[in-house]
Amino acid sequence: MQLLNTLYVTTPETYLRLDNDTLRVEVDREIRLRVPLHHLSAVVCFGHINLSAPLMHRLAESGIALVLLDDNGRFKARLEGAVSGNVLLRQAQFQRIGDPSFTLDMARVCVAGKIKNTRQVLLRGAREAKLEEDAKTLTRLADDLAASLRALPLVANLDSLRGVEGEAARQYFSGLNLLVRADQRKAFNMDGRTRRPPRDRFNAMLSFLYAMWMNDCRSALESVGLDPQVGFLHALRPGRAALALDLMEEFRPWADRLALTLINRGQLKPDDFVMREGGGVSLEPDARKAVVVAYQERKKDEINHPLLAQSVPLGLVPMVQARLMARAVRDDGAPYVPFVAK
């Protein structure tokens, strides 16, 4: 597998053009970058970015996804060429969604992967905590998540499962403030998860990082031939990439860990955010660039994949997991195993 690049464009009023076999990036009519198209898997544009029609045609012809997001990372549109997925795999996927038992089992393991990874975040924070009181609180919350994991085999339907997942998420987010460096806690305080729009700096970072993970998970599913719209945990709605959201659940804690790293190392500061009228918060353009660079670097980290028993770059793990999902859809004897960090 090849770890192709995703080009993230964050500077407002940037113009993207086709230049022979390269994508040309212009800002204020100055050429800032040229990228060979064969190096790209996707182009992701945040906010008001201009694109030429010839470039859009070429991206579609080359199988390079064009994704349009707003300033906060909320999905707006996606342009791609003809679908080349495996029609037999998609047929099996559509049949599986009609099987309540399979749907519940798939949703259950997606939630289990998420809770296990969020629990690891809290346990790591407890080990590294400077104050004994913080360590005790984080350990207690990790124990609560362990109880949620024990409850998963007993749930009888999707509504109950979503209830367990929601309560586990509430407990987890209640402890994230304790993982922020003490002198930054006031500026980056988070009162639970908020979105559309994010209501604080921490949530603004999470929404931005989740949007990038979401795009990578969707691309991974499409590359193996699955329909990203047809999921198991997330309810099916027009325009919603339900299966991509299912797959992304196990990767959300990786976004959380990166956000904490950027705060605790001082790479993002309180004045890197815009406090908008109405209570919404977003990243300044330069801060968005810093997050994108950190995300791209983090994707290069070598991670030991327990099922493969080998090391792979973190950026390729969604592809590995998408293939495991495809195998689970095709084969009754191959249950899906989520990626769980150690």
Secondary structure, DSSP 4 states (H G I P E B T S, - for coil): ----EEEEE-STT-EEEEETTEEEEEETTEEEEEEEGGGEEEEEEESS-EE-HHHHHHHHHTT-EEEEE-TT--EEEEE--S----HHHHHHHHHHHT-HHHHHHHHHHHHHHHHHHHHHHHHHHHHH-SSHHHHHHHHHHHHHHHHHHHHGGG--SHHHHHHHHHHHHHHHHHHHGGGS-GGGTTTT---S---SS--SHHHHHHHHHHHHHHHHHHHHHHHHT--TT--SSSPP-TT--HHHHHHHGGGHHHHHHHHHHHHHTTSS-GGGEEE-TTS-EEE-HHHHHHHHHHHHHHTTSEEEETTTTEEEEGGGHHHHHHHHHHHHHH-TT---------
